[in-house]
Structures are given as structure tokens and as C-alpha cells.
Amino acid sequence: MIPHTQSPTHNRVWSSLTRSTARDGLESVSKRLHGVQKWLAADLGDLAEELEKLLQAASAPRPDDRAWLAAGHLLRRPGKRVRPICVLLAARLGETALDRRVHDLALAAELVHAATLLHDDVIDEGTERRGVETSRLVFGNSASILAGDQLFVEALRRVMASGTPELLRGMLEVIARMVAAEALQLELRGRFEPDRELYLEVAHGKTTSLFRWALLAGGTLAGLEAGQLEALSEAAIALGLAFQLVDDLLDLSGDPALTGKDLFADVCQGKLTWPLIVASERDPDLRAELRRVAEREGELPSETVRALLARVRATGALEATRARVDEQGAQALGALTRLPESSARTALETVVRAVVARVR
């Protein structure tokens, strides 16, 4: 068990987001984040405890079960946990107490996210996740795939136990969209095609769909009316796209010590990112060079990476992407204004601002 006061979960997410706000000097956001941290400390502590209970119970019959060892390797190093936080805050928008159903749905959101990471690291041949070796390197590809499958099943069990059929249907649709988006991304690997529509199809499938489910899950249990749920849906889509766009920026300008991956890793894996689409539109010669990078195998020489980064930055693509991030953040905040004023709405607005400004 992890005592609430010692849970690494909320400490890591909020320290990461708080440092991020320094980019624009958002001291007021940092102060609000500390308030939200205190408000959700018990719930995030409960989430960490539930995860540990799940891992211990699953591995008790067979302590050497490599699938659950692979799952624990990832889950015991918590990331930002923004998705379960969205569930918890949306649930606080109503009068309903944060009961076991809310915690189950928050946990389900985290389990689905973790499952996709385990699968992605196998597909992408990832070597590092959250500052340590990926589960696939420690326990093998097969164990990592099975671990992701187990987490999907456990997530669906939690959603089913909540007694809300519409949320179960919604989660099944999310998983289906994630798989389809991953398949599309795999199909595009090795052939750099700077297509905005293809990018958005992947981003909405892999990222925004789970953000949307998380906010709607909390809002549904809170008893929100249809118009309020629609506002949450719009906010989630904008927030999820902003989150993905920031990930794209970090691939080209982040600090590897914070992001946990090398610069230009996405394009070396053949992934389409928004800054590279914009850069190739503005510099047609760069498109051919990026296509050659996507087609080759193995790591790029550091001097090649530096030269490509310089050419991408010279197009102004990073600034254009940052402007798109800020635009999506503004859309998310605008949608949230259609909800009644409350501490929960203010907390969600703070999370949106922090996610938009994050540096890892």
C-alpha cells in the first residue's frame, strides 16, 4: 500500500505540470495547481493503492507471471495520469460523491492508456519509457503484448462494474479507434506522407478519444445534462489534440532528460507529426529529405539530426505548431465556460493551461 501522503502519483504529475508553467511565466497557474494537488491527493492516493492491489492480486497465483510483471514494471512508474484526473474532476462537476464507481472509471482510463503504451513500445521497438527500460526489453515482446491485453480486459471489467452501459460501449469504441489508428500509423511507417487529414485521424484515434471518454465518464456519473456533456466532449477533443501537438513539439525541441526520448525519435520511427507536416509544406525540398529519413533503418548520425532540426526550425514550423496548441487550449477553455462556475471547473481549466504549457 502507498499512503496518500507518500504517493508518487500526484507528486510527479503536479511537479511536471507546475514546472511547465514557467514557460510563459504562469505563476498563478502554478499556485492553482498546488491547490488542485491538495484537493485530489486522497483520490490519487486511492488510485495508486488500487493499482497496487490489482498487481498483487493478479500475480498472487503465479508470482513469476511475466505478463503481470511487465504490467507492473510500467504501472509502478506513474506518468502524468492526466486521463484519470479528468475523470475525477469531471465527476466533481455534479453533486454526486466520488464513490467506488468514479474510482473504477478513473482506474480504467489509466489502464487503457498503459495498455496502449505497452503495445506501442513493442510496435515501435521502444527502449525507454518513464526513465527506465521498456517492459519489452526487460520481460520480452510477448509478455508486453499479453500485459497490454490483460490491462484492456481489467479496464473493461471496471467499466462494466460501474453499471453504465453507455460508458462500456464508449470504451469499446475508444479501444477500437485506438487499434485502427495504430494500424493506420503502422501502414504509413516508412513513407513520409505530410497529410493533415491522416495526422488528425491518427491523433483523434490514439489520443483525443480517451480524453473524451474520461471527461464524459466523470460527467455522466456526475449527472450532467446533455448540453453540459457536449461541452465536456468539445473541451476533451481540443485538450487531447493540444496534448498530442505538444508531444510533437517535444520530439523536436524537448529536453531528452525530461522527455525520456531522443530528439527526432518520432520521424526516425516513421511517425507523422504536425511540425514536420508544416515544415514540409513550407520547404518542399525538406519533404524529400524527411521521406528518405523515414525510409531508412537504424539511428541517424547526430550531425544529420542537428542539420534537419535546423532546417525544420528555419521554416517557423515550431512556432506555427505552438500557435495551434494555444488555439486548441483556448477552444478547450471556451467549451468549459459553458459549464456552471465551480471549483471543479476551475481545476479543469487549470489542468488545460498546464497541459498546454508542459515541457515533458
Secondary structure, DSSP 8 states (H G I E B T S, - for coil): ---GGG-HHHHHHHHHHHHHGGGGT-HHHHHHHHHHHHHHHHHHHHHHHHHHHHHHHHHSS-TT-HHHHHHHHHHTS----HHHHHHHHHHTTSS----HHHHHHHHHHHHHHHHHHHHHHHHTT--EETTEE-HHHHH-HHHHHHHHHHHHHHHHHHHHHTT-HHHHHHHHHHHHHHHHHHHHHHHHTTS----HHHHHHHHIIIIIHHHHHHHHHHHHHTT--HHHHHHHHHHHHHHHHHHHHHHHHHHHHS-HHHHSS-TTHHHHTT---HHHHHHHHH-HHHHHHHHHHHHS-S---HHHHHHHHHHHHHTTHHHHHHHHHHHHHHHHHHHHTTS---HHHHHHHHHHHHHHH---
